[in-house]
Amino acid sequence: MITVSTTKLSSKGQVVIPEDIRTRLGLKPGVQFIVLCEGDLVVLKTIGEPTSEEFSRLLAQARKQGAVHESRYCYQRFHIWNLLIRTAFKDT
């Protein structure tokens, strides 16, 4: 079901998600989003911490792809987050 509402951008760059949408999605203060922009389209996608099983699977996948090495810690973290982001968007 698509819900359509309007909102405004504040002088501080904040956007209020309308109450009916927050309620329907169960959004609570502090929830994190990925923000995507293409042309004049802005999309907010909720993200959360992966379950321990999902994190283990993603870590195993990163290791299989050669992303996890002691000397490449920053790349490892980037690659794992990249996998998490792709996982978050596979349902969209």
N, C-alpha and C positions, 0 to 999 in steps of 0.2 A: 504494500500500500504506500503510495506517495503522499506525503504531506507537504503542502506549500504554505509558507509564511513569509513575512517580510521582517527585516531587521535593519539597523543602521550601524555604520562604523563610527565609533566614538573618536574624539580628538586624540585619544591615547592609543588608537589602533585596535580597540577591543570591539568584539562583536558578541551580542547576546543571542544565545540560542533560545528560541521561544519555548516557553514553559511546556506546552503540549508535546513538543518534540523531545525535550529533556525527560519528561515523564514517560513517554512511550519507549524511549531507548534506555531508561534507567540510568541516565547520566548524573553523576554526583560531582561535587566540587573536587578538583584535582585530577579528573580524568584527562589523559593525554591524547592528542590527536596528531596525525600526520596531515600536513596541509599541502595539497596539490593545486597547481595553477596551470591552466592552458587557455590562452586567449583571455576572454572575460569570464571564464568558468573557474570557480574556486570550490574545491571539495575538501571536506574535513572527514577523516577516517579515524575512528577510535582505535587506539592501540593499547595493549596491556602486556603485562609480563607473561611470558609463556609458562605453561605448566612445566614441571620438572621433566616429564616424559617428552614434551615437545622440545624443550631446550636440549635434552640429551640427544634427540634425533637430529636437531639442527647442528649441534656440535659434531656429531659423527659425520654428518654430511660435509661440514666444513673441513674436517680432518681428511675425509676421502678426497676432497678436491684440492688438498695440499695447502689449505689456508692456515693451519695451526702449526707454527714452528716457534720455538723459544725466542729466536732472534727477530721474529717479525710480529711482536705482540700487538702493535698498533694496527697492522694490516689484519691480524686475526680478529680483533674487536670490530673493525670496520666490516669485514666479511660476514661475521655472525650477525651484526645488525642489518646488513643488506639482506641476508636470508630471512631474518625476522620480518622485515618490511615487505618482502615479496610474499611471505606467507600470509601476512595481514591483508594483502590486496588480492589474494587468489579467489576470495569469495565475492569480489565486486565485479 
